[in-house]
C-alpha cells in the first residue's frame, strides 16, 4: 500500500512540475528552462542528501547504482527539453497525456519482460490507470490559446511528435533508475540529475549556436523591459519546476525500492497529467471536457484496484 501511495504522490508532483515547466517554456526558451530545472533539481537533492549524511556510505559501496543513475539521467535529460518544447508549442492537454501514455508503456512492458506478474485485478487497474492518464488530458479542439508562431495543425503535429519522443525517454528513465540497488538511497537520483544537467547544457549550447533562444517568445518581446519581465518569470518557474521534479524522482525511487512493482508504479505515475490539466484549467483557462472528466473518474478505481491487487 505504501509504494502505491508514494507513486501517487510522485504522480501529482510530476504533474505540477510539468505544468510549471511548460508555463516557463512559454516565457523563456525551452533549452534554458531545461538547464535551470536540472540544476535546481540537483541542488534540491544535494540539500536532502547533505541533511542525511548516513546515506553516503551505501552509495560508495554500490557504485553500479550510480551508473544506473547516470544512464537514467541521460535518458531523462534528452526527454525534458523535448517535453517542455512540446508543452510550449502545442496544447498542454494534448501533449501531457501522450507523453504520459508513452512513458507508462515502457516500464509496464519492461516490468513484464523482467518477470513481474501482477494479479489480474492489478493488471486491470494498470490498464485503467493508463487509459485515465490519456483521457484526463485529451480535449482536442478545446480552443485554448497556444501562441501564434505556428499554424494550429502544425503546432499539433509538432506537439504530438515531441510528446512521443519525450515519453519514450521518460519511460527509459524510470526503468533505468529502478535498476539501482536500494542500498544506494537517493544518490542514483542525484547522479541522474548530474548527467541530465550535462545533456541540458549540450542542448543549450546547440540552441545558442542555432540562434534558437528566442523561439517561443512572442514578437515584440525579444528585447527590452517586456522581455526581461517575461523571461525572468520563466526562469523562476523553471527553478520551482526543477526542485519539485527532483524531489518527485526521489519519491518515485522510494516507491520502487519500497516493494512496488515497476509495471504498477509506472502505471500510477502515468496519472500525472491530472494535476497538469487541472492547473492549466485553473490558471490558464484551458477547458476540461467530458473525456477529461471520465479520465478523472477512472483514476479512482484504478488506484484502488492497483493497490488492492
WOSUL-V463893 format. One line per field, one symbol per residue. phi: phi as a letter, one per 20 degrees, with the letter a starting at -180 (. if undefined). psi: psi as a letter, one per 30 degrees, with the letter a starting at -180 (. if undefined). burial: 1 if it has 9 or more other ideal C-beta (glycine too) atoms within 8 Angstrom, else 0. A space follows every 50 residues. Layout:
# WOSUL-V463893
phi=???
psi=???
burial=???
This chain:
# WOSUL-V463893
phi=.fgffffffffffgfffffffffffedbgfffffffffffffffffffff fcfffffgfffcffffffffffffffffffffffffffedfgfdffffff gffffffffffffeofcfffffffffffffffffffdebfnfnffcocfc fgffgfffffffffffffffffgffffffffgfemefgffffffffffff fffffffffemefdfnegfndfbnffffffffffffffffgfffffffgf fgfffffeoffgffffffffegggffffffffddmffdegffffffffff ffffffffe
psi=eeeeeeeeeeeeeeeeeeeeeeeeffflkeeeeeeeeeeeeeeeeeeeee fifffeeeeefifeeeeeeeeeeeeeeeeeeeeeeefeelkegeeeeeee eefeeeeeeeeefggkilleeeeeeeeeeeeeeeeffjikgfgkkglgfl keeeeeeeeeeeeeeeeeeeeeeeeeeffkkeffbgeeeeeeeeeeeeee eeeeeeeeefhgfgkfklkfgflaeeeeeeeeeeeeeeeeeeeeeeeeee eeeeeefgfkkeeeeeeeffgffeeeeeeeeeffgkljaeeeeeeeefee feeeeeef.
burial=00111111111111111111111111111111111111111111110110 00001101100100110111111111111111111111111111111111 11111111011100010100111111011111111111100101001001 00001101111111111111111111110100011111111111111111 10110111000110111000100000100110111011111111111111 11111101010111111111111111111110010111001111110110 111111101
